[in-house]
């Protein structure tokens, strides 16, 4: 037997004698490690399998749970939702209202929205032209003959049928916008084929009630909103 063969045999014999001791040491270390892990883990996590252990602790939320009945909790939730909805609606209404107030006409514009005219200065059978909201307004103090003439017209024959009494509040006072309904020209008073107003731009003829009788205009002269606070005062607007 050579020297190398003898050395190999000796090393194998030593290894066989030390192997049980090493295995026992490894098993002992594993048991100590497992015992330490088991002592650190106070419970089994529901998110792991039964064979595995976890050192993560799930908090206990039981003290935060409501002690009231489910119906009481629903009523409180509905009350809070309704209150918040009502508060939101009130806030939205206030916002829209403030916006509309800011968009409305100012005090100086509202002051010009109405015009007061003294009727005592207008003689019978005469016209007066005033300016209201940037537009001319015809005020005619009609005679009894003009009133009778306006009422004798057959309304069904008119292009824009309208009775005279529907265009005036007082028969002797005729109030109209002095704007031709064709293209917006200003007609001339006491002229035309019917003794009323005549638009020289395109030849529209209006009668003594301001109704279109001839020419291209499609409608009668417009009557603005007005009232008589007393016998000698007219307020337009």
Secondary structure, DSSP 8 states (H G I E B T S, - for coil): --HHHHHHHHHHHHHHHHHHHHHHHHHHHHHHHHHHHHHH--S--TTS-TT----------GGGS--S-HHHHHHHHHHHHHHHHHHHHHHHHHHHHHHHHHHS--HHHHHTT-EEEEGGGS-TT-EEEEEETTEEEEEEE--HHHHHHHHTS-GGGSSS---GGGT-SBTTEEEEE---TTTS---EEEETTTEEEEETTTTEEEETTS-EEESS--S------EEEEETTEEEE-
